[in-house]
């Protein structure tokens, strides 16, 4: 071992590698290690130049300071300790490990059996011990100074009730755009053509699929596929190298600053529930080798992992230092990288304790008291595969939640399924049965019809069956129940009638989404009819299947989506925080919500119970209890017709007012015009939106 003469005690905080202008402090957590070694590498990463045992231990933090080191220094870690899988310990000093707090990695692990802590093929499997050095196959950590000249960067701080979220993949959004020169990374996403598209569309936030450093699963690499989506995290502080075209942290910061400059927030899809190390048969890359028994939730037989995530392991959020790592990561991305919010993958796992899901679990309490995170958006994916894992509506404020009940109901209603009207009413008004409690607002429901996981909007209207053959799993993967419709032909067709019907269905679904109470989320590409050729699980398709097909964009659909977003922004009634419950308003004694039949009569219980009803109209007003200082407007009438054409009787307008038709999905280019007749001829399978306005004649 070569000891550096410049070694000093250093400090136990902050964790990770911290440059102070004269050298670097290294601090690493491990409760059960007996030795922690810092490995330094040459500038090309090929030669391990020094092994330095961190000289100090404060509690469970090992630390040391090396003078003279600068940003750009490549390093890794080795941890010594017991190799006793039955006791939960898997230390193997032969394995080079990445620092969980590393701010940048040089690349991805290169798959080789030496990455395993055990000997592959040994009769005892993971109970055996592998002595090969894994450094040759591991990426290097990079010492970074993450300071950035932010200038006058100002986060948009868009109120949640005004938010329109756009879920996108960094590469998928940019790779095939004809006007983007540097493809596939953060700089591409920050380019003028992408910003111009987002601004023209009118979205207020872009929610990026995982950008934390992640691994390419071995089984995918062996099939010449890749981990496209990124849900296999290796480092919670480092951006994934594949999106850094210049190998520099400032690329991400530049992207955020550019998006902020045009009023768009950045929300990160983050995966803290598990890591890419998998089960006991997975590799030893970081957490497993540093302190397996602390970082992961282990079964009663500590050789095995609790697997509430379906990925082989579950991060142990009950451990204070693991919880600290997650909280430090969140604060880092807000304070240093300036992001505006987070969407938590399989968030039920983060609230899981030994007794099950707990909405007051330590992670949720830590989030709610943290002043740095108090003003950012927090969105839960409210389920996992563990016992009692489905928790839609159960998260504490200030969380919003993905609402799959909304997705399924809207798809089934427009497909023509029986008995959907009553549930559609709940979904249009913010899903009160799930979210109207604990002071939560209607915006807690993140409404979606599509997301990265599943069919695109174009495919919801073109395929009945999934077509995932390219994934190499014999079409067994992906959702089996999609509530989709192909209009009689599976996939693309030259039939003009079918294509017209599909186009209207897409407009109907987008209109339903943008006219509902709650927070709308649009999947990137849905606004112009992007298809994945029926693949509803494109997690491994880093190719034309997963990338947006800008060349074949439906510009008519895009124009209509833009109009819908503009209409939502123009009408506060559509984006209220208070729930609508047909309660009288003190200001005028009029109820804030009316449900209408097509004949102009109020909905009755028999109507709600009818399996055959395919029509629903709702008159929304400013919610009862809205304070006087809030922006008000008179009323909006929305009608959703999944059946045959019908003459809809309009509610009687007060004296001096009239209903003005603004949107009709059967006539998408319609310009606002008064509805001068007492009835409106509503086309089959269409959505209509009218606004009560003052008469001008």
C-alpha positions as CSV (number, residue, x, y, z in Angstrom):
1,X,0.0,0.0,0.0
2,X,1.3,3.5,-0.8
3,X,0.3,6.0,1.8
4,X,0.1,9.6,0.8
5,X,2.3,11.9,2.9
6,X,-0.4,14.5,2.6
7,X,-3.0,12.4,4.4
8,X,-4.8,14.1,7.3
9,X,-7.8,13.3,9.6
10,X,-10.4,15.3,7.7
11,X,-14.0,15.5,8.7
12,X,-16.9,13.2,9.0
13,X,-19.2,15.6,7.2
14,X,-20.3,16.1,4.5
15,X,-20.3,12.6,3.1
16,X,-18.7,11.9,-0.2
17,X,-15.7,13.7,-1.8
18,X,-15.5,17.4,-1.1
19,X,-13.0,19.7,-2.6
20,X,-12.1,22.8,-0.5
21,X,-9.7,24.5,-2.8
22,X,-6.6,22.8,-1.4
23,X,-7.5,19.1,-1.3
24,X,-10.3,16.7,-1.0
25,X,-12.1,15.3,2.1
26,X,-13.5,11.8,1.8
27,X,-16.2,10.5,4.1
28,X,-18.0,7.2,3.8
29,X,-20.7,5.5,5.9
30,X,-20.3,1.9,6.9
31,X,-21.6,0.5,10.2
32,X,-20.1,-3.0,9.8
33,X,-16.9,-2.5,7.9
34,X,-13.5,-3.1,9.6
35,X,-11.5,-1.1,7.1
36,X,-12.4,1.5,4.4
37,X,-9.9,2.2,1.6
38,X,-9.7,5.0,-0.8
39,X,-8.4,4.0,-4.3
40,X,-6.9,6.7,-6.5
41,X,-6.5,6.3,-10.2
42,X,-4.5,7.9,-13.0
43,X,-6.1,10.5,-15.2
44,X,-7.0,7.8,-17.9
45,X,-8.5,5.6,-15.2
46,X,-6.3,2.6,-16.2
47,X,-3.9,2.6,-13.3
48,X,-4.7,2.3,-9.6
49,X,-2.0,4.6,-8.2
50,X,-2.7,4.7,-4.5
51,X,-4.6,2.8,-1.9
52,X,-5.2,4.9,1.2
53,X,-6.9,3.5,4.3
54,X,-9.2,6.3,5.6
55,X,-7.6,7.0,9.0
56,X,-10.5,8.1,11.1
57,X,-13.8,6.8,12.2
58,X,-16.5,8.9,13.9
59,X,-19.4,6.7,14.7
60,X,-20.0,4.8,11.5
61,X,-18.4,7.4,9.2
62,X,-14.9,6.7,7.9
63,X,-13.0,9.8,6.8
64,X,-9.7,11.3,5.7
65,X,-8.3,14.3,3.9
66,X,-5.8,14.2,1.0
67,X,-4.1,17.5,0.3
68,X,-3.3,18.4,-3.3
69,X,-6.1,16.5,-5.0
70,X,-8.3,18.5,-7.4
71,X,-11.6,18.2,-9.3
72,X,-11.2,15.6,-12.0
73,X,-9.4,13.1,-9.7
74,X,-10.7,9.6,-10.3
75,X,-11.3,7.3,-7.3
76,X,-13.2,4.4,-5.9
77,X,-13.6,2.5,-2.6
78,X,-12.8,-0.9,-1.1
79,X,-14.4,-2.0,2.1
80,X,-13.1,-4.8,4.3
81,X,-15.2,-6.8,6.8
82,X,-17.0,-10.1,7.3
83,X,-18.2,-12.1,4.4
84,X,-21.1,-13.9,6.1
85,X,-24.2,-13.9,3.9
86,X,-26.2,-15.8,6.5
87,X,-25.6,-12.8,8.8
88,X,-26.3,-10.2,6.1
89,X,-22.7,-9.2,5.5
90,X,-21.1,-9.4,2.0
91,X,-17.8,-7.5,2.3
92,X,-15.3,-8.4,-0.4
93,X,-12.1,-6.2,-0.5
94,X,-11.4,-7.5,-4.0
95,X,-14.3,-5.5,-5.4
96,X,-13.9,-1.8,-6.3
97,X,-17.0,0.1,-5.2
98,X,-18.5,3.4,-6.3
99,X,-19.0,6.1,-3.7
100,X,-22.8,6.5,-3.0
101,X,-22.2,10.2,-2.8
102,X,-20.1,10.5,-6.0
103,X,-21.2,13.5,-8.1
104,X,-20.1,12.0,-11.4
105,X,-19.1,8.6,-12.8
106,X,-16.9,7.9,-15.8
107,X,-19.2,5.3,-17.3
108,X,-21.1,2.1,-16.5
109,X,-20.0,-1.3,-15.2
110,X,-18.8,-3.7,-17.9
111,X,-20.4,-7.0,-17.2
112,X,-18.0,-9.7,-16.1
113,X,-18.3,-12.4,-13.4
114,X,-15.6,-10.6,-11.4
115,X,-18.2,-8.0,-10.5
116,X,-19.9,-10.7,-8.3
117,X,-18.8,-11.0,-4.7
118,X,-19.3,-14.8,-5.0
119,X,-17.9,-17.3,-7.5
120,X,-20.4,-17.7,-10.4
121,X,-21.2,-21.4,-10.9
122,X,-19.9,-22.4,-7.5
123,X,-22.0,-25.1,-5.9
124,X,-22.7,-22.8,-2.9
125,X,-23.7,-19.9,-5.2
126,X,-23.7,-16.6,-3.3
127,X,-22.3,-18.3,-0.2
128,X,-19.0,-18.7,-2.0
129,X,-16.3,-16.0,-2.1
130,X,-14.7,-14.6,-5.3
131,X,-11.1,-13.3,-5.1
132,X,-10.9,-11.6,-8.5
133,X,-10.3,-7.8,-8.6
134,X,-13.3,-6.1,-10.2
135,X,-11.6,-2.7,-10.8
136,X,-11.0,-3.4,-14.5
137,X,-14.8,-3.6,-15.1
138,X,-16.0,-0.7,-12.9
139,X,-16.5,2.9,-13.7
140,X,-14.5,5.5,-11.7
141,X,-15.9,8.1,-9.4
142,X,-14.9,11.7,-10.2
143,X,-14.1,14.4,-7.7
144,X,-16.2,17.4,-8.7
145,X,-16.6,21.0,-7.8
146,X,-20.3,21.4,-8.7
147,X,-20.4,25.2,-8.5
148,X,-22.1,26.9,-11.5
149,X,-22.5,30.4,-12.6
150,X,-26.3,30.5,-12.3
151,X,-26.6,34.2,-12.9
152,X,-30.2,35.3,-12.3
153,X,-31.7,31.8,-12.6
154,X,-35.2,32.0,-11.1
155,X,-37.2,28.8,-10.6
156,X,-40.7,29.4,-12.1
157,X,-42.4,28.3,-8.8
158,X,-45.6,27.5,-10.8
159,X,-48.5,26.8,-8.4
160,X,-49.6,23.2,-8.6
161,X,-53.1,24.3,-9.7
162,X,-51.5,25.9,-12.8
163,X,-49.2,23.0,-13.6
164,X,-49.3,21.0,-16.7
165,X,-46.7,18.2,-16.6
166,X,-45.0,16.8,-19.6
167,X,-43.3,13.4,-19.0
168,X,-40.3,12.8,-21.2
169,X,-37.1,10.8,-21.7
170,X,-34.0,12.9,-22.3
171,X,-32.8,10.8,-25.2
172,X,-36.3,9.8,-26.5
173,X,-37.4,13.4,-26.8
174,X,-34.3,14.6,-28.6
175,X,-32.7,11.8,-30.6
176,X,-34.8,12.0,-33.8
177,X,-35.6,15.7,-33.7
178,X,-34.5,17.0,-37.1
179,X,-33.3,20.4,-35.8
180,X,-31.4,19.2,-32.8
181,X,-27.7,19.0,-33.6
182,X,-26.2,17.4,-30.5
183,X,-28.5,14.5,-29.9
184,X,-29.6,12.5,-26.9
185,X,-28.3,14.4,-23.8
186,X,-29.0,17.3,-21.5
187,X,-27.6,19.8,-24.0
188,X,-30.0,18.5,-26.6
189,X,-32.9,19.0,-24.3
190,X,-31.7,22.5,-23.6
191,X,-31.6,23.4,-27.4
192,X,-33.8,26.0,-29.0
193,X,-36.0,23.5,-31.0
194,X,-37.0,21.6,-27.9
195,X,-37.6,24.7,-25.8
196,X,-39.7,26.2,-28.6
197,X,-41.8,23.1,-28.8
198,X,-42.5,23.0,-25.1
199,X,-43.3,26.7,-24.9
200,X,-45.6,26.6,-28.0
201,X,-47.4,23.6,-26.5
202,X,-47.9,25.4,-23.2
203,X,-46.7,22.9,-20.6
204,X,-45.3,24.3,-17.4
205,X,-43.0,21.4,-16.2
206,X,-41.0,18.6,-17.8
207,X,-40.8,15.4,-15.7
208,X,-37.7,13.5,-16.8
209,X,-37.4,9.7,-16.6
210,X,-34.5,8.7,-14.3
211,X,-31.3,10.7,-14.9
212,X,-29.4,9.4,-11.8
213,X,-26.5,7.1,-12.8
214,X,-27.9,3.7,-13.5
215,X,-26.7,0.3,-14.8
216,X,-27.6,-1.6,-17.9
217,X,-28.9,-5.0,-16.7
218,X,-26.7,-7.9,-17.7
219,X,-29.6,-9.9,-19.2
220,X,-30.4,-7.0,-21.4
221,X,-26.8,-6.4,-22.5
222,X,-26.5,-10.1,-23.4
223,X,-29.5,-9.7,-25.7
224,X,-28.0,-6.5,-27.3
225,X,-30.6,-4.4,-25.5
226,X,-30.1,-1.7,-22.9
227,X,-31.8,-0.2,-19.8
228,X,-33.5,2.7,-21.6
229,X,-35.8,4.0,-18.9
230,X,-33.2,4.0,-16.2
231,X,-34.9,2.4,-13.2
232,X,-31.7,0.7,-11.9
233,X,-29.9,3.3,-9.9
234,X,-26.2,3.1,-9.1
235,X,-25.6,6.6,-7.7
236,X,-28.1,9.0,-6.3
237,X,-26.0,12.2,-6.8
238,X,-24.4,11.6,-10.2
239,X,-26.2,12.2,-13.5
240,X,-26.0,9.3,-15.8
241,X,-22.9,9.5,-18.0
242,X,-24.9,8.7,-21.2
243,X,-26.6,12.1,-21.0
244,X,-23.3,14.1,-20.5
245,X,-22.0,14.6,-24.0
246,X,-19.1,16.7,-22.7
247,X,-18.6,14.7,-19.5
248,X,-19.4,17.7,-17.4
249,X,-21.8,18.4,-14.6
250,X,-22.6,21.9,-16.0
251,X,-24.5,20.3,-18.9
252,X,-27.3,19.4,-16.5
253,X,-27.2,22.7,-14.8
254,X,-27.2,24.5,-18.1
255,X,-30.3,22.5,-19.1
256,X,-32.1,23.5,-16.0
257,X,-31.2,27.2,-16.4
258,X,-32.4,27.2,-20.0
259,X,-35.7,25.6,-19.1
260,X,-36.2,28.0,-16.2
261,X,-35.5,30.9,-18.6
262,X,-38.7,30.0,-20.5
263,X,-40.8,29.3,-17.5
264,X,-40.6,25.5,-17.4
265,X,-39.9,23.6,-14.2
266,X,-37.8,20.4,-14.0
267,X,-39.1,17.5,-12.1
268,X,-37.0,14.3,-11.7
269,X,-38.3,10.8,-11.6
270,X,-36.2,9.4,-8.8
271,X,-35.7,5.7,-7.7
272,X,-34.8,5.5,-4.1
273,X,-36.8,2.3,-3.4
274,X,-34.1,-0.1,-4.8
275,X,-30.7,-0.1,-6.5
276,X,-29.3,-1.8,-9.5
277,X,-27.4,-4.4,-7.5
278,X,-30.4,-6.8,-7.6
279,X,-30.8,-9.9,-5.4
280,X,-28.2,-12.0,-3.6
281,X,-27.2,-13.2,-7.0
282,X,-26.5,-9.7,-8.3
283,X,-23.2,-7.8,-8.5
284,X,-21.3,-6.0,-5.8
285,X,-20.9,-2.5,-7.1
286,X,-21.5,-0.1,-4.2
287,X,-24.0,-0.5,-1.4
288,X,-23.8,-4.2,-1.1
289,X,-20.0,-4.1,-0.6
290,X,-20.0,-1.0,1.7
291,X,-22.6,-2.3,4.2
292,X,-25.2,-4.8,2.9
293,X,-26.9,-5.2,6.2
294,X,-27.5,-1.4,6.6
295,X,-28.4,-0.4,3.0
296,X,-30.9,-3.1,2.3
297,X,-34.0,-4.6,4.0
298,X,-33.1,-8.3,4.6
299,X,-35.4,-11.2,5.2
300,X,-35.4,-13.2,8.5
301,X,-32.8,-15.4,6.8
302,X,-30.4,-12.5,6.2
303,X,-28.9,-14.2,3.2
304,X,-32.0,-13.0,1.2
305,X,-33.5,-9.7,0.5
306,X,-37.0,-8.4,1.0
307,X,-38.3,-7.7,-2.5
308,X,-41.2,-5.3,-2.3
309,X,-40.0,-3.6,-5.6
310,X,-39.8,-6.7,-7.9
311,X,-36.2,-5.9,-8.7
312,X,-34.5,-8.1,-6.2
313,X,-33.8,-5.7,-3.3
314,X,-35.4,-3.0,-1.3
315,X,-33.6,0.0,0.2
316,X,-33.7,0.1,4.0
317,X,-35.3,3.5,4.7
318,X,-35.6,2.6,8.4
319,X,-31.8,3.1,8.8
320,X,-31.0,6.7,9.7
321,X,-27.9,6.9,7.6
322,X,-29.7,5.5,4.5
323,X,-32.5,7.9,5.1
324,X,-29.9,10.6,5.4
325,X,-28.4,9.6,2.1
326,X,-31.8,10.0,0.4
327,X,-32.5,13.3,2.0
328,X,-29.0,14.6,1.2
329,X,-29.5,13.5,-2.4
330,X,-32.9,15.4,-2.7
331,X,-31.4,18.5,-1.2
332,X,-28.4,18.3,-3.5
333,X,-30.6,18.2,-6.6
334,X,-32.6,21.2,-5.4
335,X,-29.8,23.3,-3.9
336,X,-26.9,22.6,-6.3
337,X,-28.8,21.5,-9.5
338,X,-31.8,23.7,-9.1
339,X,-34.5,21.1,-9.9
340,X,-38.1,22.0,-9.0
341,X,-39.5,18.7,-7.8
342,X,-39.5,14.9,-7.7
343,X,-41.6,12.0,-8.8
344,X,-40.9,9.0,-6.5
345,X,-40.9,5.7,-8.2
346,X,-42.7,3.0,-6.2
347,X,-43.2,5.5,-3.4
348,X,-45.2,3.0,-1.2
349,X,-41.8,1.3,-0.6
350,X,-40.4,4.5,0.9
351,X,-43.2,4.5,3.5
352,X,-43.0,0.8,4.3
353,X,-42.0,-0.3,7.8
354,X,-41.8,-3.6,9.5
355,X,-45.6,-3.5,10.0
356,X,-46.5,-2.3,6.5
357,X,-47.1,1.0,4.7
358,X,-47.2,4.0,7.1
359,X,-48.2,7.4,5.9
360,X,-46.2,8.8,8.9
361,X,-43.1,6.8,8.1
362,X,-39.7,8.4,8.8
363,X,-39.1,9.3,5.2
364,X,-42.4,11.2,4.9
365,X,-41.8,13.0,8.2
366,X,-38.3,13.9,7.1
367,X,-39.6,15.4,3.9
368,X,-42.3,17.4,5.5
369,X,-40.0,19.1,8.0
370,X,-37.2,19.9,5.6
371,X,-37.1,23.6,4.7
372,X,-35.1,23.0,1.5
373,X,-37.8,20.7,0.2
374,X,-40.8,22.6,1.5
375,X,-41.3,24.5,-1.8
376,X,-40.7,21.8,-4.4
377,X,-43.2,19.5,-6.0
378,X,-43.5,16.0,-4.5
379,X,-45.3,13.4,-6.6
380,X,-45.8,9.7,-5.5
381,X,-46.2,6.7,-7.6
382,X,-48.5,5.3,-5.0
383,X,-47.9,1.6,-5.2
384,X,-45.4,-1.3,-5.2
385,X,-45.8,-5.1,-5.3
386,X,-45.4,-5.6,-1.6
387,X,-48.3,-6.5,0.8
388,X,-50.7,-3.6,1.0
389,X,-48.7,-1.8,-1.6
390,X,-51.5,-0.1,-3.5
391,X,-52.0,3.2,-1.7
392,X,-53.6,5.6,-4.1
393,X,-54.9,8.5,-2.0
394,X,-53.1,7.5,1.1
395,X,-50.1,9.7,1.0
396,X,-49.8,12.7,3.3
397,X,-49.7,16.3,2.1
398,X,-48.0,17.9,0.3
399,X,-47.7,14.9,-1.9
400,X,-49.5,14.7,-5.2
401,X,-50.1,11.2,-6.6
402,X,-50.3,9.4,-10.0
403,X,-53.9,8.4,-10.3
404,X,-54.2,5.1,-12.3
405,X,-57.9,5.1,-11.4
406,X,-58.3,8.1,-13.6
407,X,-56.4,6.5,-16.4
408,X,-58.4,3.3,-16.4
409,X,-61.8,5.0,-16.1
410,X,-61.2,7.5,-19.0
411,X,-59.9,4.7,-21.2
412,X,-62.9,2.5,-20.5
413,X,-65.4,5.3,-20.8
414,X,-64.2,6.2,-24.3
415,X,-63.9,2.6,-25.3
416,X,-67.7,2.3,-24.6
417,X,-67.5,0.0,-21.6
418,X,-70.7,-0.3,-19.6
419,X,-71.4,1.6,-16.3
420,X,-68.6,4.1,-16.4
421,X,-70.5,7.4,-16.1
422,X,-70.6,7.5,-12.3
423,X,-66.9,6.9,-11.9
424,X,-66.2,9.4,-14.7
425,X,-67.9,12.0,-12.6
426,X,-65.5,11.3,-9.7
427,X,-62.5,11.5,-12.0
428,X,-63.6,14.8,-13.7
429,X,-63.9,16.4,-10.3
430,X,-60.5,15.5,-8.8
431,X,-61.2,11.9,-7.5
432,X,-62.6,13.1,-4.2
433,X,-63.2,9.6,-2.8
434,X,-59.4,9.1,-2.9
435,X,-58.1,12.6,-2.2
436,X,-60.6,14.7,-0.3
437,X,-59.2,14.2,3.2
438,X,-56.5,15.6,5.5
439,X,-56.8,19.0,3.9
440,X,-55.5,17.7,0.6
441,X,-56.4,19.7,-2.6
442,X,-58.0,18.4,-5.7
443,X,-54.6,19.0,-7.4
444,X,-53.3,16.0,-5.4
445,X,-54.6,13.8,-8.2
446,X,-52.1,13.7,-11.0
447,X,-54.4,12.8,-13.9
448,X,-52.9,10.8,-16.7
449,X,-54.2,8.7,-19.6
450,X,-50.7,7.5,-20.6
451,X,-47.2,7.4,-19.2
452,X,-43.9,5.9,-20.2
453,X,-45.1,2.6,-18.8
454,X,-47.8,1.4,-21.2
455,X,-49.2,2.3,-24.5
456,X,-48.9,5.8,-26.0
457,X,-52.1,7.6,-26.7
458,X,-51.8,6.7,-30.4
459,X,-51.4,3.0,-29.5
460,X,-54.3,3.1,-27.0
461,X,-56.4,3.9,-30.0
462,X,-54.7,1.4,-32.4
463,X,-54.0,-1.8,-30.6
464,X,-55.9,-4.2,-28.4
465,X,-52.9,-6.5,-27.7
466,X,-49.4,-5.6,-26.6
467,X,-46.7,-6.2,-29.1
468,X,-43.5,-6.5,-27.1
469,X,-41.7,-9.1,-29.1
470,X,-38.6,-6.9,-29.5
471,X,-38.1,-7.0,-25.8
472,X,-37.0,-10.7,-26.1
473,X,-39.4,-12.1,-23.5
474,X,-41.8,-13.8,-25.9
475,X,-44.3,-11.0,-25.4
476,X,-45.0,-11.9,-21.8
477,X,-43.9,-8.6,-20.3
478,X,-45.9,-5.4,-20.0
479,X,-49.5,-4.8,-19.0
480,X,-51.9,-7.4,-20.1
481,X,-55.0,-5.2,-19.5
482,X,-54.8,-1.9,-21.4
483,X,-58.4,-0.9,-21.8
484,X,-57.5,0.0,-25.4
485,X,-59.3,-0.2,-28.7
486,X,-58.2,-0.8,-32.3
487,X,-61.4,0.1,-34.1
488,X,-61.4,-3.3,-35.8
489,X,-57.9,-3.3,-37.2
490,X,-54.8,-4.1,-35.1
491,X,-52.1,-1.5,-35.8
492,X,-51.7,0.9,-38.7
493,X,-54.3,1.0,-41.5
494,X,-55.1,2.8,-44.7
495,X,-58.8,2.9,-43.9
496,X,-59.8,6.5,-43.7
497,X,-62.9,5.9,-41.6
498,X,-60.9,4.1,-38.9
499,X,-58.1,6.7,-38.9
500,X,-60.7,9.5,-38.5
501,X,-62.3,7.7,-35.6
502,X,-58.9,7.1,-34.0
503,X,-58.0,10.7,-34.4
504,X,-61.3,11.8,-32.7
505,X,-60.8,9.3,-29.8
506,X,-57.3,10.9,-29.2
507,X,-58.8,14.3,-29.1
508,X,-61.5,13.1,-26.8
509,X,-59.0,11.7,-24.3
510,X,-56.8,14.7,-24.4
511,X,-59.8,16.9,-23.9
512,X,-61.0,14.9,-21.0
513,X,-57.6,15.1,-19.4
514,X,-57.2,18.9,-19.8
515,X,-60.8,19.6,-18.7
516,X,-60.6,17.6,-15.5
517,X,-60.0,18.9,-12.0
518,X,-56.6,17.8,-10.7
519,X,-53.1,18.1,-12.2
520,X,-52.8,16.9,-15.8
521,X,-49.8,15.0,-17.0
522,X,-49.1,14.4,-20.8
523,X,-46.8,11.8,-22.1
524,X,-44.2,13.3,-24.5
525,X,-45.3,12.7,-28.1
526,X,-49.0,12.1,-27.3
527,X,-49.6,15.7,-28.5
528,X,-48.6,14.7,-32.0
529,X,-49.6,11.0,-32.2
530,X,-46.3,9.3,-31.5
531,X,-46.5,5.5,-31.6
532,X,-44.3,2.7,-30.2
533,X,-45.9,0.1,-32.6
534,X,-47.9,-1.5,-29.9
535,X,-45.0,-2.0,-27.5
536,X,-46.4,-1.2,-24.0
537,X,-43.1,-1.8,-22.1
538,X,-40.4,-0.1,-24.1
539,X,-38.0,-0.1,-21.1
540,X,-35.2,-1.7,-23.1
541,X,-35.8,0.0,-26.5
542,X,-33.2,2.7,-26.8
543,X,-34.0,2.9,-30.5
544,X,-36.7,4.1,-32.9
545,X,-39.3,2.2,-30.9
546,X,-38.6,4.3,-27.8
547,X,-37.6,7.6,-29.5
548,X,-40.2,10.2,-30.5
549,X,-41.0,10.1,-34.2
550,X,-41.0,13.8,-35.1
551,X,-40.9,13.1,-38.8
552,X,-44.4,11.7,-38.7
553,X,-45.9,14.1,-36.3
554,X,-49.7,14.8,-36.6
555,X,-49.7,18.5,-36.7
556,X,-53.4,18.8,-36.5
557,X,-53.5,16.9,-33.2
558,X,-50.6,19.1,-31.9
559,X,-52.6,22.2,-32.8
560,X,-55.6,20.9,-31.0
561,X,-53.6,19.9,-27.9
562,X,-52.1,23.4,-27.8
563,X,-55.6,24.9,-27.9
564,X,-56.7,22.6,-25.1
565,X,-53.8,23.7,-22.9
566,X,-54.5,27.3,-23.6
567,X,-58.2,26.9,-22.8
568,X,-57.3,25.3,-19.4
569,X,-54.9,28.1,-18.6
570,X,-57.5,30.7,-19.4
571,X,-60.2,29.2,-17.1
572,X,-59.6,29.0,-13.4
573,X,-62.7,26.9,-12.9
574,X,-60.9,24.0,-14.5
575,X,-57.9,24.1,-12.1
576,X,-59.3,24.6,-8.6
577,X,-57.7,23.4,-5.4
578,X,-61.0,23.1,-3.6
579,X,-63.2,20.1,-4.4
580,X,-66.6,20.6,-6.1
581,X,-69.4,18.9,-4.1
582,X,-72.6,20.6,-5.3
583,X,-72.6,22.9,-2.3
584,X,-74.3,26.3,-2.2
585,X,-72.0,29.3,-2.4
586,X,-72.5,32.1,0.1
587,X,-71.8,34.7,-2.6
588,X,-75.0,33.8,-4.6
589,X,-76.7,30.8,-3.2
590,X,-75.9,28.8,-6.4
591,X,-74.4,25.3,-6.1
592,X,-70.9,24.9,-7.5
593,X,-71.6,21.7,-9.4
594,X,-74.5,20.4,-11.5
595,X,-74.8,17.1,-13.4
596,X,-77.0,17.2,-16.5
597,X,-78.6,14.6,-18.7
598,X,-78.8,15.3,-22.5
599,X,-82.5,16.2,-22.1
600,X,-81.6,19.1,-19.8
601,X,-82.8,17.3,-16.6
602,X,-80.6,16.8,-13.6
603,X,-79.0,13.4,-13.2
604,X,-81.0,11.0,-11.0
605,X,-79.9,7.9,-9.1
606,X,-81.3,5.6,-11.8
607,X,-79.1,7.5,-14.4
608,X,-76.0,7.0,-12.3
609,X,-76.7,3.3,-12.0
610,X,-77.5,2.8,-15.7
611,X,-75.0,0.5,-17.4
612,X,-76.1,1.8,-20.8
613,X,-75.6,5.5,-20.3
614,X,-72.8,6.9,-22.4
615,X,-73.4,10.7,-21.9
616,X,-72.5,13.0,-19.1
617,X,-72.6,16.8,-18.8
618,X,-71.3,18.8,-15.9
619,X,-71.7,22.5,-15.1
620,X,-68.8,23.7,-12.9
621,X,-68.5,26.9,-11.0
622,X,-66.1,28.4,-8.6
623,X,-66.1,26.1,-5.6
624,X,-68.1,26.8,-2.5
625,X,-65.8,28.3,0.1
626,X,-63.5,30.0,-2.3
627,X,-62.3,33.3,-0.7
628,X,-63.4,36.6,-2.1
629,X,-59.9,37.5,-3.2
630,X,-59.6,34.5,-5.6
631,X,-60.1,34.9,-9.3
632,X,-63.6,34.0,-10.3
633,X,-65.6,33.3,-13.4
634,X,-69.2,32.4,-14.0
635,X,-69.5,28.8,-15.2
636,X,-68.2,26.2,-17.6
637,X,-70.3,23.5,-19.2
638,X,-68.6,20.3,-20.3
639,X,-70.2,17.4,-22.1
640,X,-68.8,14.0,-22.7
641,X,-70.6,11.8,-25.2
642,X,-69.2,8.3,-25.8
643,X,-72.4,7.2,-27.6
644,X,-74.5,8.2,-30.6
645,X,-75.2,11.7,-31.7
646,X,-77.5,13.6,-29.4
647,X,-79.3,16.9,-29.1
648,X,-78.1,18.3,-25.8
649,X,-80.4,20.8,-24.0
650,X,-78.3,23.6,-22.5
651,X,-78.9,24.8,-19.0
652,X,-80.8,28.1,-18.9
653,X,-78.4,31.0,-19.0
654,X,-79.1,33.8,-16.5
655,X,-80.3,37.1,-17.8
656,X,-77.6,39.0,-19.7
657,X,-75.5,35.8,-20.1
658,X,-75.2,33.2,-22.8
659,X,-73.3,30.0,-23.4
660,X,-70.4,30.3,-25.8
661,X,-69.0,27.2,-27.5
662,X,-65.2,27.1,-27.3
663,X,-64.3,23.5,-28.0
664,X,-65.8,20.6,-29.9
665,X,-63.7,17.5,-30.6
666,X,-65.9,16.7,-33.6
667,X,-64.9,20.0,-35.1
668,X,-61.4,20.7,-33.7
669,X,-60.9,23.9,-35.7
670,X,-64.1,25.5,-34.4
671,X,-63.6,29.1,-33.2
672,X,-65.5,30.4,-30.2
673,X,-69.1,31.2,-31.1
674,X,-72.3,31.8,-29.1
675,X,-74.7,28.8,-28.8
676,X,-77.8,30.7,-29.7
677,X,-80.2,27.7,-29.7
678,X,-81.6,26.0,-26.6
679,X,-80.0,22.7,-27.8
680,X,-76.7,21.8,-29.2
681,X,-76.3,19.0,-31.8
682,X,-73.6,17.0,-30.2
683,X,-71.8,14.5,-32.5
684,X,-71.3,10.9,-31.6
685,X,-68.1,10.3,-29.6
686,X,-67.2,13.9,-28.8
687,X,-66.4,16.4,-26.1
688,X,-67.9,19.9,-25.9
689,X,-66.8,22.8,-23.7
690,X,-68.9,26.0,-23.3
691,X,-68.3,29.0,-21.2
692,X,-71.0,31.2,-19.6
693,X,-70.2,34.7,-20.8
694,X,-71.9,38.1,-20.8
695,X,-74.0,38.8,-23.8
696,X,-72.5,41.3,-26.2
697,X,-75.5,41.9,-28.5
